[in-house]
Amino acid sequence: MKFVFLFLTFLIFVQSIYANSSAVVFIYHRFGESKYPSTNIRMEQFKEHLEYLKKNNFNVWPLSQIIKHIQEKKDIPPKTVAITMDDAYKSVYTKAYPLLREMNYPFTVFVHTSAISKASNSYMDWEDMKEMLKDGAEFSSHSYTHDYILPLKNETKNEWQKRIKNELTNAQKELQKELGEDTNTDPKMIAYPYGEYTQESAKYIRSLGYVGIAQTSGAISFESDLKAIPRFPMSEIFGEIKSFALKANTLALPVVSEYPNNTIADNIEAPRLRIKLTEDIRGMNCFTADGEAIDIKWLSKLEARISAKKPLNTPRDRYTCTARHSSGRWYWYSHLWIVKDD
């Protein structure tokens, strides 16, 4: 009986340590632009998000600070989140920035720089960004032209790598030229256009010195893959405060490995995914992007094989697994699938 008590005490201690090494990253695109509901957040929703973070004493950090803590295995305070935006739309400056400045919250904007250079009314300009730098904003790469980083049809490996390297190099040069030499250097980060990546592309981009930022949902921890940092997408459909609060309090499911280690699937047969955990977690449930339950077969206390009951939806789908933590919060993990349509 004493042994059982000591084991349970140790398990709670381990879970507590794990909880303190987790952080949550949110991704936004447009603000108050109702013409684009799939990428827009309503302003009343965004205000509720910021008020929730303030009322509940969350630590809001720049994403670069969280990544450095993960790289250096430094403790991350409980209830730490990052606010990120992709594409640098004008509404980030005109609508989100004033609220973030008022709250004194830092934030991270991923810029595909060619859109800024074209001086489109849909995007911020460099002067907007220079003003935002003074109030806690940081700017990172979303590539140069927002092109796909996956190999294009009939593109050789050398052609593909040259194209991707040019995308990253050109974007980084512009960011540093316009916003300062230290921009996006500590660490260098790239948010994948369309959220798409393969293990091959992620490894190549990592070899160029970049941390890869994805759009698969889930919290991050010391075990997170620096080639594909997850973020919770926020839009009108996902932006209600109950959903936001749930995700703000999530923990990274302690996945130490996954097989097959890729993101490509076809639309003929649902892929099987095997994941291995660092600790025994029961009560896990998994779902596809449309909410369909996924079959789970436990191969051991730490390994599970998961597979959807029907072919996945094109062009992208995902497997998402959750389980309740002893604190009442939720573990969360997602695996991206890029589904090829024959």
C-alpha positions as CSV (number, residue, x, y, z in Angstrom):
1,M,0.0,0.0,0.0
2,K,2.9,2.3,0.9
3,F,4.5,1.6,-2.5
4,V,1.3,2.4,-4.3
5,F,1.0,5.7,-2.5
6,L,4.7,6.6,-3.2
7,F,4.2,5.7,-6.9
8,L,1.1,7.9,-7.2
9,T,2.9,10.7,-5.5
10,F,5.8,10.4,-7.9
11,L,3.4,10.3,-10.9
12,I,1.7,13.5,-9.8
13,F,5.1,15.1,-9.3
14,V,6.2,14.0,-12.8
15,Q,2.9,15.4,-14.3
16,S,3.4,18.6,-12.4
17,I,6.9,19.0,-13.9
18,Y,5.6,18.3,-17.3
19,A,2.8,20.8,-16.9
20,N,5.3,23.5,-16.1
21,S,7.3,22.8,-19.3
22,S,4.3,23.4,-21.6
23,A,3.2,26.5,-23.5
24,V,0.4,27.3,-25.9
25,V,0.7,29.2,-29.2
26,F,-2.3,30.8,-31.0
27,I,-2.4,31.8,-34.7
28,Y,-4.6,34.5,-36.1
29,H,-4.8,35.9,-39.6
30,R,-7.4,38.7,-40.1
31,F,-9.2,40.8,-37.6
32,G,-12.7,42.2,-38.0
33,E,-12.8,41.3,-41.7
34,S,-16.1,39.4,-41.9
35,K,-15.7,38.7,-45.7
36,Y,-13.2,36.0,-44.8
37,P,-14.8,34.0,-42.0
38,S,-12.4,31.0,-42.3
39,T,-9.4,33.2,-41.5
40,N,-11.0,36.1,-39.6
41,I,-11.6,36.6,-35.9
42,R,-14.4,38.9,-34.9
43,M,-13.2,41.8,-32.8
44,E,-15.5,41.0,-29.9
45,Q,-14.0,37.5,-29.9
46,F,-10.4,38.8,-29.9
47,K,-11.2,41.2,-27.0
48,E,-12.6,38.4,-25.0
49,H,-9.4,36.4,-25.6
50,L,-7.2,39.1,-24.4
51,E,-9.4,39.8,-21.4
52,Y,-9.4,36.1,-20.5
53,L,-5.6,36.0,-20.5
54,K,-5.3,39.2,-18.4
55,K,-8.0,38.1,-15.9
56,N,-6.5,34.7,-15.4
57,N,-2.9,35.9,-15.1
58,F,-1.4,34.3,-18.2
59,N,2.2,35.0,-19.2
60,V,2.1,36.3,-22.8
61,W,5.6,35.9,-24.3
62,P,7.0,36.5,-27.8
63,L,7.2,33.1,-29.6
64,S,11.0,33.5,-29.9
65,Q,11.3,33.6,-26.1
66,I,9.3,30.3,-25.7
67,I,11.4,28.6,-28.5
68,K,14.6,29.7,-26.8
69,H,13.5,28.2,-23.5
70,I,12.6,24.9,-25.2
71,Q,16.0,24.9,-27.0
72,E,17.9,25.6,-23.8
73,K,15.6,23.4,-21.6
74,K,14.8,26.3,-19.3
75,D,11.7,26.2,-17.2
76,I,8.6,27.8,-18.8
77,P,6.2,29.3,-16.2
78,P,2.8,27.8,-15.9
79,K,0.1,29.5,-18.1
80,T,2.4,30.8,-20.7
81,V,1.1,31.6,-24.2
82,A,2.2,33.3,-27.4
83,I,0.0,35.3,-29.9
84,T,1.1,35.0,-33.5
85,M,-0.3,36.3,-36.8
86,D,0.4,35.0,-40.3
87,D,0.6,37.1,-43.5
88,A,0.8,40.6,-42.0
89,Y,-2.6,41.7,-43.1
90,K,-3.4,45.4,-42.6
91,S,-6.0,44.6,-40.0
92,V,-3.3,43.3,-37.7
93,Y,-2.0,46.9,-37.5
94,T,-5.3,48.8,-37.6
95,K,-7.4,46.5,-35.3
96,A,-5.3,44.0,-33.3
97,Y,-2.3,46.1,-32.6
98,P,-4.1,48.9,-30.6
99,L,-5.6,46.3,-28.3
100,L,-2.4,44.4,-27.8
101,R,-0.5,47.7,-27.1
102,E,-3.2,48.6,-24.5
103,M,-2.7,45.3,-22.8
104,N,1.1,45.6,-23.1
105,Y,1.2,42.1,-24.8
106,P,4.0,41.1,-27.1
107,F,3.2,39.3,-30.3
108,T,4.8,37.7,-33.4
109,V,3.9,38.4,-37.0
110,F,5.0,36.1,-39.8
111,V,5.5,38.1,-43.0
112,H,5.7,36.9,-46.6
113,T,7.8,39.9,-47.6
114,S,7.0,40.2,-51.4
115,A,3.4,41.2,-50.5
116,I,4.8,44.1,-48.4
117,S,7.1,45.3,-51.1
118,K,4.2,45.4,-53.6
119,A,2.5,48.0,-51.4
120,S,-0.8,46.3,-51.4
121,N,-3.6,47.9,-49.4
122,S,-4.4,44.5,-47.9
123,Y,-1.1,44.3,-46.1
124,M,0.9,46.4,-43.6
125,D,3.8,48.4,-44.8
126,W,7.3,48.6,-43.3
127,E,6.5,51.8,-41.5
128,D,3.6,50.1,-39.7
129,M,6.0,47.3,-38.6
130,K,8.6,49.8,-37.4
131,E,6.0,51.4,-35.2
132,M,4.9,48.0,-33.8
133,L,8.4,47.0,-33.0
134,K,8.4,49.7,-30.3
135,D,5.4,48.0,-28.6
136,G,6.5,44.4,-28.2
137,A,6.0,43.1,-31.8
138,E,8.5,40.8,-33.4
139,F,8.6,39.8,-37.1
140,S,9.6,36.5,-38.6
141,S,9.5,34.8,-42.0
142,H,6.5,33.4,-43.8
143,S,8.7,33.0,-46.9
144,Y,9.2,35.5,-49.7
145,T,6.2,34.8,-52.0
146,H,4.1,32.4,-49.8
147,D,4.9,29.6,-52.3
148,Y,4.4,25.9,-51.4
149,I,7.4,24.4,-49.7
150,L,6.5,21.0,-50.9
151,P,8.1,19.8,-54.2
152,L,6.1,20.9,-57.2
153,K,5.1,18.6,-60.0
154,N,8.2,17.5,-62.2
155,E,10.5,19.5,-59.9
156,T,13.8,17.8,-59.2
157,K,15.2,17.7,-55.6
158,N,17.9,20.2,-56.5
159,E,15.4,22.5,-58.1
160,W,13.1,22.2,-55.1
161,Q,15.9,22.9,-52.6
162,K,17.1,25.9,-54.6
163,R,13.6,27.3,-54.7
164,I,13.0,26.9,-51.0
165,K,16.4,28.3,-50.1
166,N,15.7,31.4,-52.2
167,E,12.3,31.8,-50.6
168,L,13.9,31.8,-47.1
169,T,17.0,33.8,-48.0
170,N,15.1,36.6,-49.8
171,A,12.6,37.0,-47.1
172,Q,15.2,37.1,-44.4
173,K,17.2,39.7,-46.3
174,E,14.2,42.0,-46.6
175,L,13.2,41.6,-43.0
176,Q,16.7,42.5,-41.8
177,K,17.1,45.3,-44.4
178,E,13.8,47.0,-43.4
179,L,13.5,46.1,-39.7
180,G,17.1,45.7,-38.4
181,E,19.9,43.3,-38.5
182,D,18.8,41.4,-35.5
183,T,15.3,40.7,-36.9
184,N,14.4,37.0,-36.9
185,T,17.8,35.8,-35.8
186,D,17.5,34.5,-32.3
187,P,16.1,32.1,-33.3
188,K,15.3,32.2,-37.0
189,M,11.7,31.1,-37.5
190,I,9.7,30.2,-40.6
191,A,5.9,29.7,-40.5
192,Y,5.1,27.2,-43.3
193,P,2.8,28.7,-46.0
194,Y,-0.6,27.0,-45.8
195,G,0.7,25.1,-42.8
196,E,2.0,22.4,-45.1
197,Y,5.3,20.5,-44.7
198,T,6.8,17.1,-45.2
199,Q,9.5,15.5,-43.1
200,E,11.9,16.0,-46.0
201,S,11.1,19.7,-46.4
202,A,11.1,20.3,-42.6
203,K,14.5,18.6,-42.3
204,Y,16.0,20.7,-45.1
205,I,14.6,23.9,-43.7
206,R,15.9,23.0,-40.2
207,S,19.4,22.3,-41.8
208,L,19.3,26.0,-43.0
209,G,19.0,27.0,-39.4
210,Y,15.3,27.7,-39.1
211,V,12.7,26.6,-36.5
212,G,9.7,25.4,-38.4
213,I,6.3,26.8,-37.3
214,A,3.2,24.7,-38.3
215,Q,-0.6,25.1,-37.9
216,T,-1.3,21.7,-36.4
217,S,-3.1,22.2,-33.1
218,G,-1.6,21.4,-29.7
219,A,0.6,22.7,-26.9
220,I,4.4,22.6,-27.0
221,S,7.0,21.3,-24.6
222,F,10.6,20.3,-24.3
223,E,9.8,17.2,-26.3
224,S,8.3,19.3,-29.2
225,D,9.8,18.9,-32.7
226,L,11.5,22.1,-33.6
227,K,10.8,21.3,-37.3
228,A,7.0,21.7,-36.7
229,I,5.9,23.7,-33.7
230,P,2.1,23.4,-33.3
231,R,-0.3,26.4,-33.0
232,F,-4.0,26.6,-32.3
233,P,-5.7,28.3,-35.2
234,M,-8.2,31.0,-34.2
235,S,-11.0,32.0,-36.5
236,E,-14.7,32.9,-36.2
237,I,-15.8,29.2,-35.9
238,F,-13.1,28.3,-33.3
239,G,-13.0,31.7,-31.6
240,E,-15.7,31.4,-28.9
241,I,-14.3,32.0,-25.5
242,K,-15.1,28.6,-24.1
243,S,-13.0,27.0,-26.9
244,F,-10.2,29.5,-26.5
245,A,-10.0,29.0,-22.7
246,L,-9.9,25.2,-23.1
247,K,-7.0,25.5,-25.6
248,A,-5.1,28.1,-23.5
249,N,-4.9,25.6,-20.7
250,T,-3.9,22.6,-22.7
251,L,-0.7,20.5,-22.2
252,A,1.4,18.8,-24.8
253,L,0.6,15.1,-25.0
254,P,4.0,13.5,-24.2
255,V,4.7,11.9,-27.6
256,V,8.3,10.8,-28.0
257,S,8.0,9.2,-31.4
258,E,5.5,8.6,-34.3
259,Y,5.6,6.2,-37.2
260,P,5.4,6.6,-40.1
261,N,7.2,9.9,-39.6
262,N,5.6,11.7,-42.6
263,T,2.6,13.9,-43.4
264,I,1.6,12.5,-46.8
265,A,-1.5,10.3,-47.2
266,D,-3.7,9.3,-50.1
267,N,-7.5,9.5,-50.4
268,I,-7.9,5.7,-50.9
269,E,-7.1,4.3,-47.5
270,A,-6.9,5.9,-44.1
271,P,-3.3,5.9,-42.8
272,R,-2.2,4.1,-39.7
273,L,-0.2,6.1,-37.2
274,R,1.7,4.6,-34.3
275,I,2.7,6.9,-31.4
276,K,4.8,6.3,-28.4
277,L,4.4,8.2,-25.1
278,T,6.8,8.9,-22.3
279,E,4.2,8.0,-19.7
280,D,1.2,5.8,-19.3
281,I,-1.8,8.0,-20.2
282,R,-5.3,6.4,-20.3
283,G,-8.6,7.8,-21.4
284,M,-7.1,9.1,-24.7
285,N,-9.5,9.7,-27.6
286,C,-8.6,10.6,-31.1
287,F,-10.6,12.3,-33.9
288,T,-10.2,13.5,-37.6
289,A,-10.6,17.1,-38.5
290,D,-14.3,16.7,-39.0
291,G,-14.8,15.2,-35.6
292,E,-15.1,11.5,-36.6
293,A,-13.8,9.2,-33.9
294,I,-10.6,7.3,-34.7
295,D,-9.9,3.7,-33.7
296,I,-7.2,3.3,-31.1
297,K,-5.3,0.0,-30.5
298,W,-2.9,0.0,-27.5
299,L,0.1,-2.1,-28.4
300,S,1.6,-1.6,-24.9
301,K,1.1,0.8,-22.0
302,L,3.1,3.5,-23.9
303,E,2.4,2.7,-27.6
304,A,-0.9,3.1,-29.5
305,R,-1.8,2.6,-33.2
306,I,-4.5,5.0,-34.5
307,S,-6.4,4.9,-37.8
308,A,-9.4,6.6,-39.1
309,K,-12.4,4.5,-40.1
310,K,-12.6,6.0,-43.6
311,P,-10.4,7.8,-46.1
312,L,-9.3,11.3,-45.1
313,N,-10.6,14.5,-46.7
314,T,-8.5,16.4,-49.2
315,P,-6.5,18.6,-49.3
316,R,-5.6,18.4,-45.6
317,D,-6.8,16.5,-42.6
318,R,-5.4,15.6,-39.2
319,Y,-5.5,13.1,-36.4
320,T,-6.1,14.9,-33.0
321,C,-5.7,13.0,-29.7
322,T,-6.7,14.4,-26.3
323,A,-6.7,13.0,-22.7
324,R,-7.5,14.6,-19.4
325,H,-4.6,15.5,-17.1
326,S,-4.8,15.0,-13.3
327,S,-5.2,18.8,-12.9
328,G,-8.3,18.8,-15.0
329,R,-6.6,20.3,-18.0
330,W,-6.3,18.5,-21.3
331,Y,-3.3,16.9,-23.1
332,W,-3.5,17.7,-26.8
333,Y,-1.7,16.4,-29.9
334,S,-2.3,16.6,-33.6
335,H,-0.7,15.0,-36.7
336,L,-1.0,16.7,-40.1
337,W,-2.0,14.8,-43.2
338,I,-1.6,16.2,-46.6
339,V,-4.0,14.1,-48.6
340,K,-3.2,13.5,-52.3
341,D,-6.2,13.4,-54.6
342,D,-5.7,10.9,-57.5
